[in-house]
Amino acid sequence: MKEGDLTKRDEVQNQEKFKQRILFEGLIRKDRITPTDIDGFIDYKGKAFVFLEAKTGEADMKYGQKLAYINLIQTLKKAGTDAICILFKHNTPSHQHIKASEQEVDSIYMFDEKDEFWIWKVPSKPINVVQALDTFEKKCLKKGIKIFKNM
């Protein structure tokens, strides 16, 4: 794939490497700090960010991972950059791939502009990940944040 070629940007580029696990064993730090992973990340030209986190069934994020997202998103906001974390849960069998765009959103960590507080907001009606992204992008554009070229 050549740079600028968008035909395969949303596909896994190296299937064999994709199957390879990264083990964080031996990386425990002082105060029991350990690495966490991010399942998905969208960078809107450094002007806004979306983090995606997937969990199976009714599993919740572990405390440390949730705290990491909270700290990261609040720090970005303090720096003047909008960011959210979209948590989606699925029951996809382990032998099948998970199509993130179609998964129902469980909650979104965000700054509630209306009420001016931080919240893991549960959508008032079922929405999928792509609908949540569309809503975030529209809010950014409405606020004058130029997240796309020529806009």
N, C-alpha and C positions, 0 to 999 in steps of 0.2 A: 504494500500500500504506500503510495506516495503522499508526502505532506500536502494537505489541502484536499485530498481525496476523501469525501464523506461517505462513500458507498459502503464501507465496512467499519465505520467508527464505532458503531454500537454492538459489534461482535467481538468475541474473545479473539485476540490476535495470535496467541500461542496456546493451543489446546493442551499440550503436554505440560507446559509450565503452569497453566491454570490449575491443573490437578495436583501440583506439588504443594504441600503444606509448609507453612512457616511456623516453626516451633519457637515459642518465647521462653522455653525452659532456661533457667539459670540467669534470668534477667531481673529477678526481684531486687528492688532497690530499698534504700532506707525507708522507714515508716511503712513497709510492706507495699510500696508502690510497684505495680507491674504493668507491662504494656497491655494495650487494648487494640482492637481492630476496628476499622471503619469499613462497612460493607459497600458503600458507594459514596461518591463525592462529585459535586458539580461546581466548577469554578466559572462564574460569569465575569470573565475578564478582570478578576480581582475586585469587583464592585459589589458582589453578593455571592453567597455560598450556600449550598444545600448539602447536608450530610444525610445518607440513607442508612438505616439500620434494620435488619431483618431478624425476626425471631420465629421459632417454630411453635405452633400451637398456642398455648397459653403462657409460654415462657416469657418472663420479663427480663429487661436488661439488668445485669448485675449492678450493684451499687457503684462500684468504681467506674464502670463504663458510662453509666448515666451521669455521674459527677463530671467525668471528662468532657462529655458533650455540653453539659451546662456551663462549665468553665470556659470551654472553647467558644461557644456561641455568645456568651455574655462578654467575653474579652473582645471578640470581633465587633460587637455592637458598641462597646466603649471606644473602639478605634474608628467608629463611624461607618462600619460595614454591616449590612443586613445579612443575617444567616439564620437558618432553621435546621432542625433535625427531624426527618420524617421516619417514624417508626412504623413498620408494617409487619404483620404476622401472617404466617401461611401454614398450610397443612400439606404441602407438596411432598409426595413420597420421595425418599432419598435417592431413588434411581432416576428421578426426573429433574430437569432443570427448572429453576424458579424464574418466571418472567416478572421482574420487579414492576414494570409499568402497569400490569394488570392487578397487582395485589391491593387489597383493601387497607387503607391507612388506619392504624390503631390510634395514633396520637402524633402531634407535631409540637416540638419544643420551640417556643417563639416568644418574642416580646409582644404582648398585647397592646397595640398602640392606643386603642380606645380606653382601656382601663388602666394603662400604664403599669403593668406588672408582668413578670415572667411566668409562663405556664406550659405544662404539657397539655395542650388543647386537644380534646376529643372532637372530631368532626360531628356536627349536628345531624348530618345524614351520611350514609355510606359514600365514600369517594375512594378512587384508586390513586396510586402514586402519581400517574401522569396528570390527573386532575388537580392534585395538590401542587404539583410543579407549575401548572398553568396559572393557578391562583396566586402563587408566590411571585411568578414573573409579572403578572398584571399589576400586583401591588407595587413591585419595584418600579415598573414603568410609570405608574400613576404618580409615584413620589419623585419622578424625574431621574431615576437611577438608570443610566444608559448601559444596560446589560447585554445588548446586542449591537452589532455593527449597523450603521445607517439608521439608527433610531434615536 
